[in-house]
Amino acid sequence: MERLKSNDRLEGLTGVQETLSKELFDIGAIKFGAFKLKLHDLHPEAPLSPIYIDLRMLRRFPQAKLAAVNVYQELVSPLKFDLLADIPTAATPLVASLSDRLGIGMITPRTDAKAHGTGAKIDGFLNSDKGKVVLLVDDLVTRADSKLEAAKVLIQKGLVVNDVVVLVDREQGGREELAEKSLKLHSAMTMTKMLDFYIRVGQIGIKDRAGIDQGLQDLNNFLALLKQQQ
């Protein structure tokens, strides 16, 4: 396998981000092939994705999960917020661990209808929380739909949402869609940087990367055309 030789962090990843990248590869959370995304529910004609990042696997592996929480902690350290809010369900166990680590309360916006119990739209919400700043946390971002829906629920209850945090940005329009709604995305890693890292450490080859890049470009071209038509 072709491999780039360098001891430098060419991708700009921090030490904890490199550790997480290695863990994700080792637990099989990084998958290569041809995959449907949430996008394909509405647009089955879209090109398939050549890479799938399954961060739900983190809950199964404590060491990898710890690496993810370390990355979140590093990422959120400069931000100002009163509460954490997870986007169910991929990020839920990660945000729960981050909440414990930081000693900051966690709430969960519900975008599904809850007909039983109190019918609460936000789990853990108190009336005294109105006006507090909430940091919205998810595992990754492709498009921004689920983030915008969650932010809407929080804002409707009188909470303030300025920032969205993810481990991985797939770089397929989510950042720009959030910015259009005055929400700032903070991502620990981009998919490009992760792929660059995997080449450097010999986990994928340069020729393999070329095929992945072409598949992503085909998908991005479809997304750009879709946006023009909206």
C-alpha positions in Angstrom: 0.0 0.0 0.0 1.3 3.4 -0.9 2.0 5.6 2.1 3.1 9.2 2.7 6.0 9.3 5.2 5.9 12.2 7.6 6.1 12.7 11.4 4.3 16.0 11.1 0.6 16.5 11.7 0.1 17.6 8.2 -3.7 17.5 8.5 -3.8 19.9 11.4 -5.3 17.3 13.8 -4.5 17.6 17.5 -3.2 14.7 19.5 -6.7 13.7 20.8 -8.2 14.0 17.3 -5.5 11.6 15.9 -6.3 9.2 18.7 -10.0 9.3 17.9 -9.3 8.9 14.1 -7.3 5.7 14.9 -10.0 4.4 17.2 -12.7 5.0 14.6 -10.8 3.0 12.0 -9.9 0.2 14.4 -13.6 -0.3 15.6 -14.9 -0.4 12.1 -16.7 2.9 12.3 -15.1 4.1 9.0 -16.5 2.1 6.2 -15.7 2.2 2.5 -18.0 1.0 -0.3 -21.3 2.4 -1.6 -23.8 3.7 1.0 -27.1 5.3 1.3 -27.4 8.4 3.5 -30.4 10.1 5.0 -30.4 12.2 1.8 -31.4 9.1 -0.2 -34.7 8.8 1.7 -35.9 11.8 -0.3 -33.6 11.5 -3.3 -33.0 7.8 -4.1 -31.5 8.9 -7.4 -28.5 10.6 -5.7 -25.1 9.0 -6.1 -24.2 6.7 -3.3 -21.6 7.8 -0.8 -18.2 6.0 -1.0 -17.6 6.4 2.7 -19.9 5.9 5.7 -18.9 7.1 9.2 -20.9 5.1 11.8 -20.3 7.0 15.1 -23.1 5.0 16.8 -20.4 2.3 17.1 -18.7 4.5 19.8 -21.2 3.4 22.5 -20.0 -0.2 22.1 -16.3 0.5 22.7 -15.5 2.4 26.0 -11.9 3.3 24.9 -13.1 4.8 21.6 -16.0 6.5 23.4 -13.5 8.1 25.8 -11.4 9.3 22.9 -14.5 11.0 21.5 -15.4 12.7 24.8 -11.8 14.0 25.0 -12.2 15.5 21.5 -15.5 17.1 22.4 -14.0 18.6 25.6 -11.1 20.1 23.7 -13.5 21.5 21.1 -15.9 23.1 23.4 -13.4 24.6 25.8 -13.4 28.1 24.3 -17.2 28.3 24.0 -19.6 29.9 26.5 -22.8 27.9 27.3 -25.0 27.0 30.2 -26.4 23.7 29.0 -25.6 20.9 26.6 -28.3 19.5 24.2 -27.9 16.3 22.3 -29.5 15.4 19.0 -30.9 11.9 19.5 -29.8 9.3 19.2 -26.2 8.9 17.9 -24.8 11.6 20.0 -26.8 10.9 23.2 -24.4 8.6 25.1 -21.5 10.8 24.1 -23.1 14.0 25.3 -24.2 12.3 28.5 -20.5 11.4 29.2 -19.4 15.0 28.3 -22.1 16.4 30.6 -20.6 14.2 33.5 -17.1 15.3 32.6 -17.9 19.0 32.5 -20.5 19.0 35.3 -22.9 20.9 33.0 -26.6 19.8 32.7 -27.9 18.1 29.6 -31.3 18.4 27.9 -32.7 16.6 24.8 -35.0 18.3 22.3 -37.6 16.0 20.8 -38.6 16.4 17.2 -40.9 13.4 17.4 -44.4 13.6 18.9 -44.6 12.5 22.5 -48.2 11.6 23.4 -47.7 10.1 26.8 -46.4 11.3 30.2 -45.9 15.0 30.3 -45.7 15.4 26.6 -42.5 17.3 27.0 -40.7 18.6 23.9 -37.4 18.9 25.7 -36.3 16.2 28.2 -34.8 17.7 31.3 -36.0 21.2 30.6 -36.9 23.5 33.6 -38.9 26.7 33.3 -35.9 28.4 35.0 -33.8 27.4 32.0 -35.4 30.0 29.7 -32.9 32.5 28.5 -30.0 30.1 29.0 -27.4 29.5 26.3 -27.5 25.9 24.9 -24.7 24.2 23.1 -26.2 21.8 20.5 -24.1 18.7 20.1 -24.3 15.9 17.4 -21.9 13.2 16.2 -21.4 14.5 12.6 -22.9 16.8 10.0 -23.8 16.1 6.4 -26.8 18.3 5.8 -28.2 20.5 8.5 -31.8 19.3 8.7 -31.7 17.5 12.1 -29.7 20.3 13.7 -32.1 23.0 12.5 -35.1 21.0 13.7 -33.5 20.6 17.2 -32.5 24.2 17.4 -36.1 25.3 16.5 -37.5 23.2 19.4 -35.0 24.8 21.8 -35.5 28.3 20.6 -39.3 28.0 20.8 -38.9 27.2 24.5 -37.0 30.4 25.1 -33.5 29.0 25.0 -30.6 30.6 23.1 -28.7 28.6 20.5 -25.7 30.1 18.8 -23.3 27.1 18.3 -23.4 23.6 17.0 -20.6 21.1 17.8 -19.8 17.9 15.9 -16.9 15.4 15.8 -16.9 15.2 12.0 -18.0 17.5 9.2 -18.6 15.6 6.0 -18.2 18.9 4.1 -21.5 18.5 2.2 -23.3 21.7 2.8 -24.2 21.5 6.5 -21.9 24.3 7.7 -23.4 26.7 5.1 -27.0 25.7 5.9 -26.4 26.4 9.6 -24.7 29.7 8.8 -27.8 30.8 6.9 -29.8 30.4 10.1 -27.1 32.3 12.2 -25.8 29.1 13.7 -22.0 28.5 13.8 -20.6 25.0 13.3 -17.6 23.9 15.3 -16.2 20.6 14.0 -13.2 18.7 15.4 -12.3 17.1 12.1 -13.4 17.3 8.5 -13.7 14.2 6.3 -10.9 15.5 4.1 -8.5 15.7 7.0 -9.4 12.3 8.3 -8.7 10.7 4.9 -5.4 12.6 4.6 -4.5 11.2 8.0 -5.4 7.6 7.0 -3.2 7.9 4.0 -0.3 9.2 6.1 -0.5 6.3 8.6 -1.0 3.7 5.9 -4.6 2.7 6.6 -5.7 3.6 3.0 -3.7 3.9 -0.2 -3.4 6.9 -2.5 -5.2 5.1 -5.3 -8.0 4.1 -3.0 -8.3 7.8 -2.0 -8.7 8.9 -5.6 -11.7 6.7 -6.0 -13.2 7.9 -2.7 -12.6 11.5 -3.8 -14.4 10.9 -7.1 -17.4 9.4 -5.4 -17.6 12.3 -3.0 -17.3 14.8 -5.9 -20.2 13.1 -7.7 -22.3 13.3 -4.6 -21.4 16.9 -4.0 -22.2 17.9 -7.5 -25.7 16.3 -7.0 -26.1 18.3 -3.8 -25.1 21.5 -5.5 -27.6 21.0 -8.3 -30.3 20.1 -5.8 -29.6 23.4 -3.9 -29.9 25.4 -7.2 -33.3 23.9 -7.8 -34.7 24.8 -4.4 
